[in-house]
Amino acid sequence: YYRDVDAGEAVRQWLAVLDARQLVASAHARSKTPPSLLDIGCGPGWYLRAWHNARFRVTGLDASPAMLRLAAANAAAGPGTDILLYCADTTDRKSLLPLAGTFDIAVSHFNFLNLFSPDQVEKVFSGCACLLKAGALWVTDLSLPPGVNSAPAPQPQPEEVFGWRRVTTHSQTNIRIQWQHAALQLEENYWFHTPDWLAESARAAGLQ
């Protein structure tokens, strides 16, 4: 799904928002001294090179070695390149300690926080907070919960997607996607969190 997203344009739009609020150094200043930037949950690395081209010193982090292998190929990243890659789990603060206090800015694309259940979110905030320098910035996006007046979710209907059978179930708290291909079965969960609850959880982890 995400391969078709224009990563360069997405980064340009994020920078336009941050520049308008004077939350990042100007392009001229970045060209002289590139700020350190961590892509948390970088996945297959679609955005790594785009942030690097915007004059940041970029590092990618993901919990999946398979995703990091894709990132190395897609972004020419990894050992011996200008973009470093690390494998660590944002819910496990100990795994993040080698990078503690390292970065001027962190970014997380594609509804990163929606990947975590409510009991995991505070761990994610705590882990990400330890990666940042004092006064650093973390930017992410998320999908908000469906409105209280939204139409009832339709009954789940099987679909064929890329040769897989997919069944999607919606609720007020999460979306569950079940995949099946021959004998292989997988399940995804995407969780909804309210902004007020997220802000409270972030403060509890030492973020503003």
Backbone as ProteinMPNN parsed JSONL, in Angstrom:
{"seq_chain_A": "YYRDVDAGEAVRQWLAVLDARQLVASAHARSKTPPSLLDIGCGPGWYLRAWHNARFRVTGLDASPAMLRLAAANAAAGPGTDILLYCADTTDRKSLLPLAGTFDIAVSHFNFLNLFSPDQVEKVFSGCACLLKAGALWVTDLSLPPGVNSAPAPQPQPEEVFGWRRVTTHSQTNIRIQWQHAALQLEENYWFHTPDWLAESARAAGLQ", "coords_chain_A": {"N_chain_A": [[0.814, -1.206, 0.0], [1.869, 1.279, 0.836], [3.96, 1.848, -0.789], [3.348, 3.436, -2.98], [3.068, 5.991, -2.044], [4.177, 9.335, -2.205], [7.097, 9.923, -0.973], [8.966, 12.033, -0.843], [7.317, 14.289, -1.262], [5.609, 14.053, 0.943], [7.422, 14.502, 3.071], [8.174, 17.103, 2.399], [5.753, 18.462, 2.894], [5.439, 17.987, 5.655], [7.685, 19.408, 6.572], [6.976, 21.982, 5.788], [4.898, 22.548, 7.563], [6.307, 22.416, 10.012], [8.276, 24.376, 9.611], [6.659, 26.661, 9.408], [5.876, 26.946, 12.008], [8.202, 27.423, 13.224], [9.729, 25.316, 14.277], [11.823, 23.789, 13.44], [15.215, 24.038, 12.272], [16.17, 26.342, 9.67], [16.338, 25.648, 6.096], [18.739, 26.577, 5.083], [20.321, 26.758, 7.405], [20.295, 24.07, 8.117], [21.724, 22.982, 6.023], [24.288, 23.738, 6.627], [24.777, 22.753, 9.23], [23.619, 19.796, 9.709], [20.781, 18.717, 11.477], [20.399, 15.97, 13.786], [18.335, 13.275, 13.013], [15.856, 10.91, 13.77], [14.109, 8.272, 12.382], [11.545, 6.754, 13.692], [10.337, 3.536, 13.833], [10.824, 2.957, 11.124], [10.289, 1.082, 9.187], [10.148, -0.191, 5.873], [11.781, 1.829, 5.004], [10.992, 3.988, 3.354], [11.032, 6.767, 3.766], [13.526, 7.575, 4.584], [15.656, 8.437, 2.863], [14.456, 10.689, 1.776], [14.251, 12.45, 3.993], [16.956, 12.713, 4.491], [17.74, 14.056, 2.15], [16.581, 16.453, 2.673], [18.353, 17.701, 4.238], [19.051, 16.571, 6.762], [20.697, 14.65, 9.292], [20.393, 11.396, 9.171], [18.922, 8.62, 10.843], [17.608, 5.339, 10.94], [15.187, 3.393, 12.705], [13.849, 0.315, 13.716], [11.797, -2.419, 14.868], [11.878, -4.734, 13.489], [13.956, -6.997, 11.942], [13.615, -7.9, 9.299], [12.233, -5.787, 8.07], [14.202, -3.834, 8.274], [16.128, -4.856, 6.569], [14.839, -4.448, 4.134], [14.742, -1.652, 4.257], [17.451, -1.05, 4.073], [17.92, -1.774, 1.423], [16.04, -0.188, 0.003], [16.671, 2.445, 0.658], [19.365, 2.696, 0.391], [20.804, 2.333, 2.782], [22.402, 1.761, 6.015], [25.293, -0.075, 7.313], [28.322, 1.553, 6.458], [27.138, 3.516, 4.934], [25.531, 6.779, 4.527], [23.306, 6.809, 6.085], [22.328, 5.464, 9.028], [21.197, 2.369, 10.498], [19.194, 0.862, 13.005], [18.192, -1.865, 15.044], [15.669, -2.143, 17.276], [13.304, -2.167, 19.989], [10.637, -0.091, 20.57], [8.997, -0.309, 22.78], [10.579, -1.365, 24.67], [12.621, -0.079, 26.768], [15.254, -0.629, 27.553], [16.459, -1.739, 25.294], [16.861, 0.488, 23.804], [18.781, 2.04, 24.966], [21.505, 2.287, 23.971], [21.226, 4.386, 22.16], [20.412, 6.545, 23.597], [19.444, 9.887, 24.327], [20.308, 11.087, 21.924], [19.214, 12.409, 19.634], [18.088, 15.249, 17.697], [15.633, 15.58, 16.527], [12.766, 13.526, 16.06], [10.856, 11.41, 13.94], [7.782, 9.811, 13.065], [6.084, 7.911, 10.832], [2.935, 7.129, 9.171], [0.738, 6.621, 11.053], [1.876, 5.65, 13.443], [1.456, 5.448, 16.261], [-0.989, 4.215, 16.34], [-0.465, 1.564, 16.098], [-0.151, 0.439, 18.544], [-1.446, -0.965, 21.531], [-3.525, 0.361, 24.224], [-2.203, -0.261, 26.71], [0.4, -0.402, 25.914], [1.182, 2.064, 25.004], [2.212, 4.025, 26.826], [4.7, 2.882, 27.378], [5.866, 3.106, 24.865], [5.998, 5.908, 24.599], [7.746, 6.485, 26.737], [10.036, 5.089, 25.903], [10.649, 6.396, 23.462], [11.058, 8.981, 24.401], [13.479, 8.73, 25.75], [15.288, 8.635, 23.711], [15.718, 11.156, 22.76], [17.362, 14.357, 22.656], [17.562, 16.94, 25.203], [14.884, 19.196, 24.953], [14.289, 18.414, 22.387], [12.367, 17.44, 19.439], [9.522, 15.481, 18.627], [7.745, 14.187, 15.993], [4.696, 13.007, 14.8], [1.981, 11.211, 13.206], [-1.517, 10.298, 13.381], [-4.433, 8.192, 13.364], [-7.63, 9.196, 14.316], [-10.183, 8.27, 16.767], [-13.328, 6.87, 15.585], [-16.12, 9.067, 15.179], [-18.64, 9.754, 17.681], [-21.103, 9.938, 16.556], [-20.89, 8.576, 14.237], [-21.666, 6.389, 11.482], [-22.907, 3.051, 12.012], [-20.519, 0.378, 11.996], [-20.008, -1.572, 9.072], [-21.0, -5.012, 8.563], [-18.375, -7.353, 8.632], [-16.907, -8.285, 5.55], [-15.463, -10.788, 3.561], [-12.573, -10.141, 1.543], [-10.572, -10.232, -1.431], [-7.208, -9.691, -1.588], [-4.28, -9.066, -3.158], [-4.049, -11.813, -3.563], [-4.59, -12.805, -1.072], [-6.984, -13.658, 1.46], [-8.942, -11.348, 3.079], [-10.356, -10.088, 6.044], [-11.968, -7.5, 7.613], [-12.638, -5.998, 10.673], [-14.374, -3.518, 12.363], [-14.391, -1.376, 15.249], [-15.258, 0.847, 17.997], [-12.886, 1.135, 19.333], [-10.797, -0.161, 18.036], [-9.355, -1.478, 14.957], [-9.496, -4.572, 13.467], [-7.719, -6.743, 11.441], [-7.856, -9.613, 9.623], [-5.928, -11.963, 7.943], [-5.619, -14.458, 5.426], [-3.905, -16.982, 3.723], [-3.79, -19.813, 1.986], [-2.648, -22.145, 4.287], [-1.667, -20.29, 5.995], [-2.164, -17.871, 8.475], [-2.696, -14.563, 9.539], [-2.859, -11.729, 11.763], [-3.761, -8.353, 12.21], [-3.832, -5.49, 14.329], [-5.145, -2.302, 14.82], [-5.133, 0.469, 16.844], [-7.307, 2.874, 18.338], [-6.797, 6.058, 19.81], [-7.602, 8.731, 21.981], [-6.889, 12.249, 21.598], [-6.617, 13.701, 24.058], [-6.133, 11.676, 25.943], [-3.762, 10.639, 24.907], [-2.085, 12.866, 25.243], [-2.012, 13.025, 28.033], [-0.753, 10.584, 28.618], [1.673, 10.999, 27.362], [2.756, 13.109, 28.887], [3.079, 11.772, 31.3], [5.22, 10.215, 30.667], [7.243, 11.994, 30.543], [7.265, 13.712, 28.385], [6.367, 16.73, 26.607]], "CA_chain_A": [[0.0, 0.0, 0.0], [2.586, 2.522, 1.097], [4.993, 2.043, -1.799], [2.924, 4.44, -3.939], [3.071, 7.313, -1.432], [5.312, 10.172, -2.609], [7.792, 10.217, 0.281], [9.544, 13.372, -0.908], [6.251, 15.269, -1.081], [5.158, 13.967, 2.33], [8.42, 15.185, 3.893], [8.064, 18.539, 2.102], [4.592, 18.999, 3.597], [5.744, 18.015, 7.087], [8.621, 20.508, 6.824], [6.249, 23.241, 5.657], [4.195, 22.751, 8.837], [7.293, 22.673, 11.056], [8.884, 25.682, 9.327], [5.686, 27.716, 9.719], [5.825, 27.072, 13.469], [9.596, 27.648, 13.644], [10.094, 24.18, 15.12], [13.054, 23.208, 12.92], [16.145, 24.994, 11.677], [15.911, 26.637, 8.263], [17.073, 24.811, 5.144], [20.106, 27.099, 5.008], [21.034, 26.339, 8.615], [20.465, 22.618, 8.062], [22.772, 22.637, 5.059], [25.578, 23.968, 7.288], [24.867, 21.814, 10.355], [22.409, 18.963, 9.654], [20.319, 18.154, 12.748], [20.249, 14.512, 13.827], [16.923, 12.907, 12.902], [15.576, 9.485, 13.893], [12.821, 7.791, 11.905], [11.142, 5.688, 14.61], [9.433, 2.674, 13.081], [11.092, 3.344, 9.736], [9.757, 0.079, 8.267], [10.983, -0.452, 4.703], [12.7, 2.932, 4.733], [10.572, 4.878, 2.27], [11.233, 8.187, 4.059], [14.875, 7.859, 5.073], [16.423, 9.228, 1.904], [13.796, 11.989, 1.625], [14.689, 13.302, 5.104], [18.37, 13.006, 4.257], [17.815, 15.071, 1.094], [16.134, 17.715, 3.269], [19.495, 18.186, 5.028], [19.118, 16.036, 8.116], [21.581, 13.499, 9.489], [19.265, 10.493, 9.379], [19.048, 7.257, 11.342], [16.349, 4.606, 10.959], [15.038, 2.427, 13.789], [12.667, -0.527, 13.611], [11.91, -3.639, 15.67], [11.86, -5.894, 12.601], [15.127, -7.155, 11.072], [13.193, -8.022, 7.904], [11.96, -4.433, 7.583], [15.463, -3.111, 8.141], [16.771, -5.319, 5.334], [14.185, -3.706, 3.065], [15.186, -0.251, 4.351], [18.818, -0.978, 3.546], [17.848, -1.833, -0.034], [15.235, 0.898, -0.562], [17.244, 3.764, 0.942], [20.83, 2.583, 0.384], [21.12, 2.657, 4.174], [23.057, 0.713, 6.783], [26.736, 0.072, 7.509], [29.082, 2.095, 5.349], [26.373, 4.522, 4.199], [25.292, 8.006, 5.283], [22.1, 6.61, 6.897], [22.508, 4.312, 9.902], [19.997, 1.613, 10.842], [19.264, 0.151, 14.28], [17.066, -2.742, 15.379], [15.317, -2.01, 18.688], [11.87, -2.181, 20.254], [10.306, 1.142, 21.285], [8.343, -0.613, 24.05], [11.614, -1.914, 25.555], [13.56, 1.029, 26.948], [16.63, -1.121, 27.645], [17.006, -1.948, 23.955], [17.102, 1.795, 23.209], [19.789, 2.785, 25.72], [22.683, 2.699, 23.188], [20.934, 5.61, 21.402], [19.769, 7.495, 24.513], [19.842, 11.283, 24.299], [21.123, 11.27, 20.724], [18.615, 13.007, 18.445], [17.465, 16.571, 17.746], [14.244, 15.441, 16.086], [12.328, 12.184, 15.689], [9.624, 11.374, 13.161], [7.15, 8.492, 12.921], [5.097, 8.02, 9.772], [1.899, 6.117, 8.98], [-0.08, 6.264, 12.21], [2.725, 4.8, 14.28], [0.87, 5.211, 17.578], [-2.145, 3.325, 16.202], [-0.014, 0.175, 16.113], [0.065, 0.002, 19.923], [-2.614, -1.007, 22.403], [-3.41, 1.354, 25.295], [-1.227, -0.604, 27.738], [1.741, -0.277, 25.352], [1.486, 3.43, 24.553], [3.108, 4.708, 27.759], [6.04, 2.332, 27.165], [6.373, 3.712, 23.63], [6.367, 7.283, 24.914], [8.934, 6.46, 27.586], [11.171, 4.692, 25.082], [10.987, 7.458, 22.507], [11.59, 10.131, 25.141], [14.875, 8.515, 26.125], [16.13, 8.767, 22.517], [15.814, 12.551, 22.351], [18.087, 15.347, 23.446], [16.698, 17.889, 25.912], [14.309, 20.194, 24.063], [14.116, 17.888, 21.03], [11.007, 17.387, 18.911], [9.066, 14.236, 18.02], [6.592, 14.468, 15.139], [4.039, 11.802, 14.297], [0.578, 11.375, 12.841], [-2.322, 9.202, 13.891], [-5.858, 8.165, 13.039], [-8.44, 9.436, 15.505], [-11.309, 7.342, 16.894], [-14.538, 7.278, 14.855], [-16.979, 9.944, 15.962], [-19.743, 9.089, 18.399], [-22.278, 9.952, 15.693], [-20.583, 7.923, 12.971], [-22.561, 5.288, 11.127], [-22.44, 1.744, 12.504], [-19.58, -0.305, 11.1], [-20.659, -2.655, 8.331], [-20.586, -6.375, 8.883], [-17.165, -7.67, 7.869], [-17.055, -9.118, 4.372], [-14.155, -11.202, 3.039], [-12.088, -9.54, 0.308], [-9.342, -10.785, -1.972], [-6.199, -8.646, -1.726], [-2.973, -9.631, -3.5], [-4.086, -13.261, -3.396], [-4.924, -13.146, 0.317], [-8.352, -13.412, 1.929], [-8.879, -10.353, 4.154], [-11.604, -9.741, 6.729], [-11.718, -6.335, 8.456], [-13.671, -5.754, 11.68], [-14.241, -2.194, 12.969], [-15.091, -1.05, 16.486], [-14.912, 2.191, 18.468], [-11.558, 1.159, 19.939], [-9.725, -0.664, 17.18], [-9.648, -2.174, 13.704], [-8.806, -5.863, 13.4], [-7.647, -7.256, 10.072], [-7.429, -11.009, 9.574], [-5.451, -12.354, 6.618], [-5.409, -15.894, 5.254], [-3.406, -17.456, 2.426], [-3.595, -21.248, 2.198], [-2.693, -22.491, 5.715], [-1.061, -19.205, 6.771], [-3.101, -16.885, 8.993], [-2.088, -13.424, 10.233], [-3.83, -10.767, 12.289], [-3.28, -7.008, 12.533], [-4.709, -4.651, 15.136], [-4.855, -0.87, 14.86], [-5.853, 0.966, 18.012], [-7.653, 4.29, 18.36], [-6.521, 6.756, 21.066], [-8.055, 10.119, 21.929], [-5.782, 13.189, 21.815], [-6.445, 14.037, 25.473], [-5.493, 10.536, 26.618], [-2.382, 10.586, 24.435], [-1.345, 13.96, 25.884], [-1.785, 12.624, 29.433], [0.246, 9.508, 28.623], [2.965, 11.596, 26.995], [3.261, 13.841, 30.059], [3.505, 10.791, 32.3], [6.506, 9.695, 30.224], [8.227, 13.076, 30.528], [7.157, 14.521, 27.165], [5.438, 17.849, 26.673]], "C_chain_A": [[0.849, 1.259, 0.0], [3.643, 2.828, 0.047], [4.644, 3.212, -2.725], [2.857, 5.851, -3.345], [4.33, 8.067, -1.863], [6.034, 10.631, -1.341], [8.375, 11.62, 0.278], [8.513, 14.455, -0.68], [5.727, 15.248, 0.355], [6.127, 14.701, 3.253], [8.362, 16.693, 3.654], [6.898, 19.162, 2.859], [4.818, 19.036, 5.104], [6.664, 19.186, 7.405], [7.929, 21.862, 6.701], [5.511, 23.57, 6.949], [5.191, 23.127, 9.935], [7.973, 24.026, 10.859], [7.943, 26.819, 9.721], [5.602, 27.966, 11.215], [7.213, 27.26, 14.078], [10.062, 26.561, 14.623], [11.343, 23.464, 14.639], [13.934, 24.322, 12.354], [15.816, 25.192, 10.198], [16.73, 25.716, 7.368], [18.525, 25.262, 5.04], [20.919, 26.644, 6.222], [21.275, 24.835, 8.604], [21.564, 22.212, 7.093], [24.159, 22.823, 5.661], [25.805, 22.961, 8.42], [23.617, 20.957, 10.372], [22.01, 18.461, 11.039], [20.218, 16.635, 12.657], [18.771, 14.169, 13.885], [16.791, 11.394, 12.951], [14.189, 9.197, 13.346], [12.463, 6.562, 12.737], [10.073, 4.839, 13.926], [9.583, 2.917, 11.591], [10.598, 2.316, 8.731], [10.689, -0.149, 7.092], [11.762, 0.756, 4.214], [12.292, 3.907, 3.663], [10.987, 6.32, 2.517], [12.68, 8.55, 4.39], [15.637, 8.771, 4.128], [15.795, 10.604, 1.698], [14.187, 12.94, 2.752], [16.165, 13.662, 4.945], [18.521, 14.103, 3.202], [17.344, 16.433, 1.579], [17.159, 18.259, 4.264], [19.389, 17.825, 6.503], [20.116, 14.883, 8.129], [20.703, 12.367, 10.027], [19.711, 9.133, 9.903], [17.67, 6.613, 11.307], [16.339, 3.586, 12.076], [13.755, 1.641, 13.581], [12.894, -1.784, 14.448], [12.049, -4.887, 14.802], [13.135, -5.966, 11.763], [14.75, -7.269, 9.6], [12.9, -6.652, 7.302], [13.259, -3.655, 7.374], [16.257, -3.589, 6.926], [16.153, -4.625, 4.12], [14.627, -2.247, 3.067], [16.584, -0.084, 3.785], [18.797, -0.961, 2.027], [17.146, -0.61, -0.616], [15.878, 2.268, -0.404], [18.765, 3.773, 0.87], [21.366, 2.959, 1.763], [21.817, 1.479, 4.839], [24.547, 0.929, 6.893], [27.437, 0.589, 6.252], [28.343, 3.12, 4.509], [26.205, 5.767, 5.068], [23.997, 7.946, 6.088], [22.29, 5.339, 7.712], [21.166, 3.649, 10.193], [20.226, 0.867, 12.145], [18.009, -0.695, 14.46], [16.828, -2.647, 16.885], [13.809, -1.882, 18.797], [11.515, -0.958, 21.088], [9.555, 0.887, 22.584], [9.332, -1.16, 25.08], [12.719, -0.88, 25.708], [15.011, 0.552, 26.995], [17.253, -1.302, 26.268], [17.371, -0.635, 23.273], [18.27, 2.539, 23.85], [21.044, 3.136, 24.916], [22.483, 3.985, 22.394], [20.362, 6.714, 22.288], [20.349, 8.897, 24.354], [20.596, 11.708, 23.06], [20.54, 12.253, 19.718], [17.96, 14.362, 18.714], [15.985, 16.512, 17.39], [13.977, 13.978, 15.766], [11.033, 12.314, 14.901], [9.106, 9.944, 13.144], [6.0, 8.636, 11.937], [4.044, 6.922, 9.879], [1.278, 5.656, 10.284], [0.639, 5.316, 13.164], [2.057, 4.457, 15.61], [-0.352, 4.299, 17.51], [-1.752, 1.855, 16.186], [0.021, -0.407, 17.518], [-1.23, 0.064, 20.72], [-2.441, 0.006, 23.536], [-2.36, 1.015, 26.349], [0.204, -0.555, 27.227], [2.157, 1.17, 25.108], [2.446, 4.145, 25.504], [4.533, 4.182, 27.634], [6.67, 2.929, 25.909], [6.827, 5.141, 23.895], [7.648, 7.329, 25.744], [10.164, 6.094, 26.77], [11.602, 5.78, 24.133], [11.57, 8.675, 23.213], [13.07, 9.95, 25.456], [15.817, 8.692, 24.933], [16.473, 10.215, 22.196], [16.712, 13.369, 23.264], [17.084, 16.225, 24.192], [16.191, 18.935, 24.922], [14.095, 19.715, 22.643], [12.631, 17.75, 20.696], [10.717, 16.004, 18.35], [7.775, 14.532, 17.276], [6.01, 13.153, 14.646], [2.631, 12.152, 13.868], [-0.201, 10.192, 13.401], [-3.731, 9.309, 13.342], [-6.652, 8.312, 14.331], [-9.596, 8.441, 15.573], [-12.479, 7.797, 16.033], [-15.426, 8.109, 15.759], [-18.139, 9.202, 16.595], [-20.997, 9.02, 17.531], [-22.026, 9.27, 14.355], [-21.523, 6.738, 12.74], [-22.025, 3.974, 11.691], [-21.522, 1.078, 11.484], [-20.301, -1.421, 10.359], [-20.179, -4.023, 8.802], [-19.371, -6.736, 8.031], [-17.447, -8.631, 6.723], [-15.672, -9.512, 3.865], [-13.84, -10.502, 1.722], [-10.856, -10.307, -0.152], [-8.371, -9.639, -2.23], [-4.851, -9.302, -1.981], [-2.928, -11.144, -3.282], [-4.377, -13.738, -1.99], [-6.419, -12.894, 0.555], [-8.264, -12.498, 3.145], [-10.269, -10.093, 4.714], [-11.284, -8.632, 7.729], [-12.902, -6.085, 9.378], [-13.394, -4.424, 12.37], [-14.968, -2.131, 14.306], [-14.707, 0.365, 16.882], [-13.482, 2.262, 18.985], [-10.449, 0.662, 19.024], [-10.275, -1.22, 15.873], [-8.834, -3.453, 13.712], [-8.877, -6.38, 11.964], [-7.087, -8.674, 10.127], [-7.104, -11.379, 8.126], [-5.295, -13.872, 6.575], [-4.955, -16.173, 3.829], [-3.008, -18.91, 2.612], [-3.674, -21.533, 3.706], [-2.153, -21.368, 6.6], [-2.118, -18.191, 7.179], [-2.349, -15.815, 9.773], [-3.194, -12.508, 10.742], [-3.133, -9.456, 12.603], [-4.309, -6.315, 13.42], [-4.223, -3.21, 15.087], [-5.757, -0.248, 15.907], [-6.117, 2.456, 17.881], [-7.388, 4.862, 19.756], [-7.004, 8.197, 20.929], [-6.874, 11.056, 22.182], [-5.551, 13.522, 23.282], [-5.735, 12.913, 26.22], [-4.042, 10.412, 26.189], [-1.524, 11.66, 25.12], [-1.037, 13.609, 27.347], [-0.721, 11.547, 29.52], [1.623, 10.04, 28.28], [3.574, 12.335, 28.181], [3.779, 12.886, 31.126], [4.872, 10.211, 31.957], [7.583, 10.77, 30.135], [8.241, 13.909, 29.269], [6.187, 15.666, 27.38], [4.518, 17.808, 25.469]], "O_chain_A": [[0.58, 2.198, -0.75], [4.165, 3.942, -0.004], [5.54, 3.906, -3.206], [2.612, 6.811, -4.076], [5.421, 7.498, -1.882], [5.632, 11.61, -0.712], [8.292, 12.326, 1.283], [8.784, 15.435, 0.013], [5.434, 16.3, 0.923], [5.693, 15.447, 4.131], [8.485, 17.475, 4.596], [7.024, 20.258, 3.404], [4.435, 20.002, 5.764], [6.455, 19.885, 8.397], [8.261, 22.793, 7.435], [5.495, 24.721, 7.386], [4.944, 24.057, 10.704], [8.22, 24.744, 11.828], [8.373, 27.819, 10.296], [5.292, 29.078, 11.643], [7.372, 27.256, 15.298], [10.692, 26.841, 15.642], [11.877, 22.614, 15.353], [13.454, 25.401, 12.006], [15.249, 24.307, 9.557], [17.688, 25.085, 7.814], [19.433, 24.439, 4.922], [22.06, 26.202, 6.085], [22.333, 24.371, 9.03], [22.257, 21.217, 7.311], [25.105, 22.148, 5.257], [26.889, 22.391, 8.548], [22.629, 21.346, 10.995], [22.826, 17.836, 11.716], [19.98, 16.083, 11.582], [18.036, 14.711, 14.711], [17.519, 10.676, 12.264], [13.206, 9.796, 13.782], [13.0, 5.475, 12.524], [9.039, 5.349, 13.495], [8.592, 3.066, 10.876], [10.492, 2.623, 7.544], [11.898, -0.287, 7.282], [12.344, 0.72, 3.13], [13.145, 4.597, 3.104], [11.271, 7.039, 1.56], [13.012, 9.733, 4.465], [16.204, 9.775, 4.558], [16.508, 11.582, 1.472], [14.431, 14.12, 2.499], [16.569, 14.788, 5.233], [19.358, 14.992, 3.36], [17.666, 17.455, 0.974], [16.861, 19.169, 5.038], [19.609, 18.662, 7.379], [20.346, 14.228, 7.112], [20.315, 12.376, 11.195], [20.722, 8.575, 9.475], [16.671, 7.265, 11.611], [17.367, 2.976, 12.369], [12.702, 2.216, 13.306], [14.034, -2.17, 14.706], [12.308, -5.975, 15.316], [13.375, -5.077, 10.946], [15.485, -6.787, 8.738], [13.272, -6.38, 6.161], [13.392, -2.907, 6.406], [16.983, -2.803, 6.317], [16.865, -4.256, 3.186], [14.861, -1.666, 2.007], [16.874, 0.897, 3.101], [19.562, -0.226, 1.403], [17.601, -0.053, -1.615], [15.661, 3.157, -1.228], [19.393, 4.761, 1.252], [22.262, 3.793, 1.89], [21.831, 0.363, 4.319], [25.029, 2.021, 6.593], [27.18, 0.126, 5.141], [28.855, 3.555, 3.477], [26.678, 5.807, 6.204], [23.623, 8.937, 6.715], [22.401, 4.251, 7.146], [20.122, 4.299, 10.14], [21.299, 0.31, 12.376], [16.91, -0.293, 14.077], [17.69, -3.029, 17.677], [13.125, -1.537, 17.833], [12.031, -0.795, 22.194], [9.478, 1.784, 23.423], [8.964, -1.392, 26.231], [13.635, -0.807, 24.89], [15.906, 1.255, 26.527], [18.444, -1.047, 26.089], [18.102, -0.631, 22.283], [18.704, 3.566, 23.329], [21.616, 4.2, 25.151], [23.46, 4.616, 21.991], [19.874, 7.72, 21.774], [21.562, 9.08, 24.258], [21.441, 12.599, 23.129], [21.308, 12.89, 18.997], [17.373, 14.602, 19.769], [15.185, 17.301, 17.893], [14.853, 13.275, 15.263], [10.221, 13.204, 15.154], [9.88, 8.988, 13.2], [5.056, 9.39, 12.177], [4.23, 5.924, 10.577], [1.28, 4.466, 10.598], [0.079, 4.32, 13.623], [2.086, 3.304, 16.038], [-0.716, 3.677, 18.508], [-2.621, 0.986, 16.255], [0.203, -1.614, 17.681], [-2.007, 1.013, 20.604], [-1.326, 0.464, 23.785], [-1.684, 1.918, 26.843], [1.14, -0.656, 28.021], [3.347, 1.469, 25.017], [3.388, 4.798, 25.055], [5.484, 4.952, 27.769], [7.865, 3.224, 25.889], [7.909, 5.542, 23.469], [8.536, 8.136, 25.469], [11.217, 6.712, 26.921], [12.794, 6.06, 24.007], [12.471, 9.328, 22.687], [13.831, 10.917, 25.43], [17.019, 8.879, 25.122], [17.411, 10.479, 21.445], [16.813, 13.118, 24.464], [15.9, 16.25, 23.855], [16.968, 19.495, 24.148], [13.754, 20.514, 21.77], [11.764, 17.92, 21.553], [11.561, 15.416, 17.674], [6.824, 15.061, 17.852], [6.73, 12.292, 14.14], [2.144, 13.252, 14.131], [0.385, 9.204, 13.841], [-4.167, 10.376, 12.912], [-6.377, 7.632, 15.319], [-9.954, 7.835, 14.563], [-12.617, 8.992, 15.772], [-15.478, 7.882, 16.968], [-18.566, 8.155, 16.108], [-21.852, 8.158, 17.734], [-22.845, 9.368, 13.441], [-22.089, 6.174, 13.676], [-20.813, 3.809, 11.831], [-21.719, 1.198, 10.275], [-21.113, -2.137, 10.947], [-19.092, -4.161, 9.365], [-19.349, -6.451, 6.834], [-18.124, -9.645, 6.889], [-14.794, -8.656, 3.752], [-14.724, -10.294, 0.891], [-10.181, -10.953, 0.65], [-8.672, -8.724, -2.997], [-4.333, -10.015, -1.121], [-1.904, -11.69, -2.871], [-4.409, -14.942, -1.736], [-7.026, -12.027, -0.075], [-7.596, -12.825, 4.126], [-11.23, -9.903, 3.97], [-10.425, -8.804, 8.594], [-14.039, -5.974, 8.92], [-12.304, -4.219, 12.904], [-16.02, -2.746, 14.484], [-13.923, 1.015, 16.19], [-12.918, 3.353, 19.068], [-9.286, 1.02, 19.209], [-11.481, -1.407, 15.707], [-7.624, -3.426, 13.938], [-9.947, -6.445, 11.36], [-5.981, -8.899, 10.619], [-7.894, -11.14, 7.213], [-4.891, -14.493, 7.559], [-5.533, -15.674, 2.863], [-2.031, -19.219, 3.294], [-4.674, -21.193, 4.338], [-2.178, -21.483, 7.826], [-2.879, -17.706, 6.342], [-1.467, -16.127, 10.574], [-4.312, -12.509, 10.225], [-2.051, -9.442, 13.189], [-5.512, -6.531, 13.274], [-3.041, -2.933, 15.288], [-6.978, -0.407, 15.873], [-5.279, 3.208, 17.385], [-7.712, 4.232, 20.762], [-6.832, 8.814, 19.878], [-5.949, 10.692, 22.909], [-4.403, 13.617, 23.714], [-4.844, 13.163, 27.032], [-3.177, 10.112, 27.012], [-0.39, 11.401, 25.522], [0.064, 13.867, 27.834], [0.131, 11.591, 30.408], [2.625, 9.592, 28.837], [4.768, 12.206, 28.45], [4.79, 13.154, 31.775], [5.602, 9.767, 32.844], [8.703, 10.498, 29.703], [9.135, 14.736, 29.089], [5.296, 15.59, 28.226], [3.65, 18.669, 25.326]]}, "name": "protein", "num_of_chains": 1, "seq": "YYRDVDAGEAVRQWLAVLDARQLVASAHARSKTPPSLLDIGCGPGWYLRAWHNARFRVTGLDASPAMLRLAAANAAAGPGTDILLYCADTTDRKSLLPLAGTFDIAVSHFNFLNLFSPDQVEKVFSGCACLLKAGALWVTDLSLPPGVNSAPAPQPQPEEVFGWRRVTTHSQTNIRIQWQHAALQLEENYWFHTPDWLAESARAAGLQ"}
